[in-house]
Amino acid sequence: MKQEILAGSVLAIIGLSLLIVSPNKLWMITEKWKTDEDGKPSLSYCILMRVLGIVFAGVGVALAVSRL
C-alpha cells in the first residue's frame, strides 16, 4: 500500500515539474547539445512535454489515491 502511494507521488511530482518548467529550459538542458545550430525546440516538442506532464501527473494521482 505504501509503495503505490510513494510511486504515485513520484510520478505526480515528475508530471508537475514537467508542467512548471518551461519546455525551452528543459530543451536547453537535455537536447541543445545534440544540435549544431542555435535554435529552439520545435512546437511538437513543447506540446509533447506538456502532454507528458499531464499524463504523468494524472497517472501519479490515480495511483496514489487508488489504494486509499
Stockholm file with secondary structure:
# STOCKHOLM 1.0

chainA/1-68         MKQEILAGSVLAIIGLSLLIVSPNKLWMITEKWKTDEDGKPSLSYCILMRVLGIVFAGVGVALAVSRL
#=GR chainA/1-68 SS CHHHHHHHHHHHHHHHHHHHSCHHHHHHHHTGGGCSSCCCCCHHHHHHHHHHHHHHHHHHHHHHHHTC
#=GC SS_cons        CHHHHHHHHHHHHHHHHHHHSCHHHHHHHHTGGGCSSCCCCCHHHHHHHHHHHHHHHHHHHHHHHHTC
//
